[in-house]
Amino acid sequence: MSESLGSSTEPRPKWRLARAAVRVTGSLNASEFSGVAVPILIACFPLVWMALSRRVFYDDWLNHLWMIGYTGEYFRHHLTFPSVLNTDQAVGVAFPMFYGTLFYPLAGIISALTGAGVAMRVVLVATSWLQTVSVIRLVRAVYPDRSERCVSWCVAAVVSFGTYPLTNLYNRSAITEYVAVSLLVSACSVWLRFIYSGDRPRAWISASSAWLLLVLSAGTHPITALLGSMFFGALLLASFIGSANRLVTARLVVVHAALFAV
């Protein structure tokens, strides 16, 4: 009898995660909580219209959706990615033929676990959040005063709520272009933060992160990366001209450019 009473007082498993989250948020002060919650709110608010996993928008939304689903199903059965499409209407079609080679495999891995609709939304939310955080950290590097936090939030909101990316997302359903532009903005923000912060002991981390984001952008939508690389190249030149140690900066650029080319 005592054992049954003792077991009845234990929290149910579904409440344990909620209680843990409450303990974590309770340990944060108001400033720390806003530093976590506001970027998430900025990143997710423009995406609220796609909260329902079955909601679709323009015609290309379905095209991206079924290609993500096809890649996910192929990966789930073969643990590799398709090089051609074999369906009732498309037999032996090279895949991908126009878009990059990274977006669909990465989204397909998620799709193999969650389904294509959820996978697409996970990718969009993740890239939007990454862009928001990158812009916020850049603005804070320019304005390090903590009283200027609202400035960084406003700039991040202006970037996230931009008409062009939201048109790509909802009106044109140019999903790969939306993701590629978001990654490109993140890459430029990280590199600009490297220029402003001058944190030399950790410079290679910022440099590697910026180039990795550029690679992901190129692997998602090559045309966007090709055009955006011109602006990224201008940032590289600016970092070299304004660097206190041009030899270190030149090494970072050369090494990562070589890896990017590979």
N, C-alpha and C positions, 0 to 999 in steps of 0.2 A: 504493500500500500504506500509506504514512504517513498519507494523507488518511483512509482507512478506519479506521485505528487511532485517529486523532484524533477522528473523529466518534463512535467507540464509547465514548469516555470522557465525552462530554457527558451530562448528566443527562436522563433521559426527561421529557417534558412533564408527565406525571401526578405526578412527584415534585417538580417545581419549587414548586408551591404549598405542599406539605407542608414543604419545606425553608425556604421563606420564613416560614411560620408558626412553625417552630422557632426561627429567628433572632429573630423579634419577641418570642416568649415568653422566649427566653433573655436578651434585653436588659432584661427587667423584673425588678425585685427581688421578694422574696416578698410584700411589702406591696402593691405595685402589681398583682401577679398575682392575689392574693386579692381585690383591689378590683374586678377584672374578672370573675374566675371565679365568685365567690360569688353575685353578683346573677343571673348566667346560670343557675346551679344552682338558686337559689330559684325563679326564674321557670319553669324547665323541669320541675322535679321533679313538680309536680302534674299536668303534661300528659303524663307518660311513658306513660300507658295508651293514648294515642291515637298512639303512635309509628308504628304500621303504618298506611299511608295507606288501606288498604281496610277498616279496622275502623270499625264504626258502633255507635251506642248506641241511644238512645230513638228513637221513630218520627220526631220532628221533626228529628232529625239528617239524615235522608234528604231531608226537605222543604227544609231550608236548602241541602243539598248540591246538589240538582238546580237550585235557583234560582240558585245561584252559577254552576253549569255552564252554565245557559241564558244568563245574562248574559254569561259569558265567550265562549261560542260566537257570540252575537249581536254582541259587540264585535269579535271576530276577523274576522267577515265584513263588518261594516258600519262599523266604527270609530265607533260611537255606541252608546247604551244603549237597551234596549227600554222603551217606555211601556206596553205590554200584553203578555200572555202568549198565544202561539198554539201550542198543542200539541194532541194528539189528544183530551185530556180537558178542556182549558181553552182556550177560544177567545175572544179579545178581553177577557180579564180584566185590569183595571187593575193595574199593577205599579209599585212596591209599593203595596198597598192598606192595610196595617196598619203595616209597619215603615218606617223612615226611608229617605230617598232617597240616602244616601251609602254604606251598608254594601255592598250588592250590586254597585254599580258599581266600588268600590275592590277588593273581593274578586274581581269578575269580570275585572278587568284582569290580576290575577295568574293567575286560572284560565285565561285565554286562552293563557298561556305554560306553565303547569305542570299544568293539570287541576284540577278542583274539590276533590278530596280534599286535595291538597298545598296549594292556595290557602287552604282553611279553616284548616289547621294553621299556615300562615305567619301569618295574621291573629291567631290565638289566641296564638301564641308572642310575636309582636311586641307585642300589647297587654299581655300578662302581664309581659313584660320591661320595658316602659315604666312600668307601675304599680310594679314592684319598684324600679326606679331612682328614680322620683319619691318614693316613701316613704323610701328610704334617704337621699336628699339632704335631705328634710325633717327627718328625725331628726338628721342631722348638723348641720343649721342650728341645731337646738335644743340639741344636745350637740356643740359643735365640737371637743371634745377627741378626738384620734385614738385614745386608749385606749378610747373608748366605741364603737368601730366595731361590736363585737358586738351592742350594743344596737340599732343601726340594722338589722343583719341579722335579728335576732330579730323586730323589729316588722314588717319586710317579709315575713318568713316567716309570721307570724300572719295578715297580710292575705292573702297568696297562698294559704294553706292553709285559708281560711275555708270553713266547711261550706256556707253559702248559695251562693256562687259555684260551688263544685264540684258542688253539687246541680243548679244550673242547667245546668252543662256536661254532666255524665254521666247524670244521672237524668232531667231534664226536656228536655235538649238545647235549652235556650233560648239559642241561640248569640248572637243579637243582644242579648239582655238581659245576658248575661255580658260581652260586649264593651263595651256601653254603661256598665255599672256600673264596669268596670275603667277606662275612660276618664274617668268622673266622679271616681273616686278619684284618678286622676292629676292631673286639673284642680284639685281641692281641695288636693292635696299641693303642687302648684306654687305656688298662690296663698298657702297658709300659709307656704311657704318664703320667698316675697316679703315677707310680713309680718315674719317673724322675722329675716331677713337684713338688711333695711333697705338693700339695695344700690341706692341711688338712680340712679347712672349707668346701670345695666343693668335698671332697674325695668321699662321697657317690654318688654324681652324676656320676663321672667317673666310679665308681665300678658298679653302677646300669646299666649304658649304656653298659659297656663291657659284663656283664652277659646277658643283654637283647639281644645283638647281638649274643651271643653264643646260646641262646635259639632259635632265629630265624634260625641260621645255623643248629641246630639239627632238627628243624621242617621242614627244607627244604631237607636235605640229611643226615640222621642219621649216615651213615657210615663215612662220612667226619667229622662230629662233634665228633664221637667216637675216631677216630684217632687223630684229631686235639686237642681234650681235653687233651691229654697227654702233648702236648707242652704248652697249656694254664695252666695246672696244674704246670708245671715247672716255669712258670711266677708267679703263685701264691706263690710258695715256695720262689722264689727269692724276691718277694715283702715283704714277712714276714721276711726273714733273714736280708734284708737291711733296714727295716723300723725303724724309730726312736721311734715310738710308736707301739710296736708289739701287744699290747692289742687291740687297735683300728683296726689295720689291720686284726687281727684274727677275730674280731667281724664282720667286713665287709665280709670276706671270708665265715665264717660259715653261716651268715644270707642269703647271696645270693646263696650259694651252696644249702642250704635247699630249697629255693624258686625254684632254677633250678631243683632240684630233684622232686619237686611237679609238 
